Amino acid sequence: MAVSPDGKKLAIVGELTTSATNPLENTSAILEPKLENIKWIAGNWKGEAFGGQTEENWSEPSGGSMMATFKLIDNGKVVFYEIEIIRELENTLILQLKHFGNDLKGWEEKDKTIDFPLKEITENKVVFEGMTFEKISANEMTIYVDIRQDDGSVETVKFDYKK
């Protein structure tokens, strides 16, 4: 359970929802579930969310995976971190992540991850269940994440990033 800067608990709902998509209709051809088709995600991305600054650093595909670190900074202090991976698994891709407090103590149980199965890949979009990456330009990306609220509703949070 994540905690936003305003003290609200957040739950990423990867396996529970299927939306987290841009409202614009997607007309691109479906691509194979290969890391090579999403390598545009690689890079150092910065933006704003939850009232603070966010940063995601994605590696190039290697060893059958891509790896990222995420941090949220509010009022000059780290609120939380994430480690994320996208890996090739059984002819598809899966995004998995773990949260850590600013003291690097894990939020999820030791052997648990939050998993986002792949739905589809197009030239400029990767749709996982509960998280979507959209390439806006070579230096801009938007990520949509479904987050379960305390009252059980799901809010889609938009992260606008620039390299």
ABEGO torsion letter per residue (X at the ends): XBBBAAGBBBBBAAAABABGBBABBBABBBBBBBAAAAAAABEBBBBBBGGBBBBBBBBBBBGGBBBBBBBBBBGGBBABBBBBBBBBBGGBBBBBBBBBBAAGBBABBAABBBBBBBABBBAABBBBBGBBBBBABAABBBBBBBBBBAAGBBBBBBBBBBX
